[in-house]
Amino acid sequence: MSAAPAPVTAEAVRAAIDRAEQLGRADGTIEQLHAVAGELRGHIRVLLPVAQAEADGLWKGGVEWYTLVSRLGGVRRAVDADQEPSGLLAAHVRVQLLSRDCRWLLDEFGTALVAGDTGREADRGAGRGAGRGAGRGADGSGQRGADRGAGR
């Protein structure tokens, strides 16, 4: 039996982001860039379910929901890209884009990682909506402001 993987912490994600930024300022090898890209993809895969849980709690059809679901779809497509770039410049670009996506996910949804949680058992109220009504309008309907228009 294999041991359970170590929990992903916010510090580990930040360290990977920092390494990616350092490689962007240096002459990193393609092997180094691929290694950091793989690490970033792993962290993003841990954070995506937390972000998706937040999206699932929003009113479907609202601007906030659409914006979040669209961004998550782009992040998911970038992470699921089958082939690593073969050129050095393309590898640098891939690492920088993954780094930005990882930083965004950590900033918006990384509260589950602060306690060392991997995000799998994360509280759905944690993250982006925490402390702001957790995505709920004043009436608790899940719809906010202009999203509560007639006929919607």
N, C-alpha and C positions, 0 to 999 in steps of 0.2 A: 504494500500500500504506500502511496506517495503522501508526503506531508502536505497539509493545506498551505496554499501560498500565503506569504506574509501580507498583512493588511496594507493597503495603500494609504499613505498619510499625505496630508496637504504639503508637508515638508518635502516628501519624496517627489511629488508632482512639481513643486516649485524648483527643486534641484534639477529635474529634467528640463524644465523650461529654461533655466539659467544656462545649462550646458548647451542647449540649442542656440541660445542667443550668443554665447561665446564662440561657437562654431561658425555662426554667421559673420562674426567679426574677424575670424582667423581663416587660415588656409587649411581647413579640415579635409581629410581624405574622404573619398566616397564611402569607404567602409565605416568610418566614424559617423558620417551623416546617416547612413542606413541604420546603424545601431541606435542612434538617438531617435530617429523617426519611429523605429519599432517600439522603443520605450514610450514615446509620446502616444502612439496609437494604443498601447496597452492601458495607459492612464485614461485616455479618452473613452475607451470601451467600459471602464469602470464608472466614469461620470455620466455617460449617456443615459443609462436607465434612471438615474436620479433626475436628470433634466426631463426625460420623457414622462416621468411620474408627475412632474410639475405641469407639463403641457396637458396631460390627461385630466388634471384638475381644473383647467380653465374652461370657460364657455366656448364650445366649438363654434367657430364662425366669427369670433371676435378678432379684432385687429391684433391684440396681444397674442392670442392663440396662433393665428396665422403666421405672424412674424416669428414666433418661437419654433413652430413646427417646420417652417421653411429653413430656418438657420440650422436646426438639428438635422434635417434631411441633407443639407450640404455637408455638414460635419461627418455624418454617417457615410456619405458617398466618398469623401476624402479618405476616411479611415479604411473603408472596404476596397480601396483601389488595389487591384491584383498585382500590378507590376511596379517595382521600384524604378525610379528614373535611372537611366544608364549614364547620363551626363552629369558632370559636377555641378554646373549651374542649376540644372533642373532639380538635383538633389538638395541644393541649398534652398531653393524656392519651396520645395516640398516640406522641408524641416521648418522653415519660417512660418508657413501656413498652418502646419500642425501645431506649432508652438502657440500661435495666436488663438487657434481654436481651443487648445488645452487651457490656456490662461483664461479665456472667456468662460469656459465651463467651470473652472476652479473658482473664479471670482463670483459667478452667478449661482452655482449649485454645489460648491465645495464644502459647505458647512458640515456635511455628513462625514467628511474626511478629517476634520479637526480632531475628533475624538478617536481617530484611527479606524472608523467604520469604512468598509469597502464600498458602501453605497447600496449593497444588495438588500440590507435590512433597514435602509435609511427611512427616517420619518418623512412621509410625503409632505408635511407642512414645513420642513426645513428647506433652506436654500433661498431662492429668489423671492418667494412670496412671504417668507417668515417676517413677522413684524410689520407687514403691510396688509394685513387682512387675508393672507394666504390665498390671494386670487379671488376673494369674494367681495361682492359689492356690499353696500351698506345694508341691503335687505337680505344678505346671505345667499343670494341666488347664483353667485358665480359670474354675474354680469356686472360690468362696471360702466359708469358714465354713459357715453354715447353709444356703447354697445347694446344698451337696453332700449333701442328704438322700437317703434310700433312695427309689427309684422316680422320681426326677427325671431 
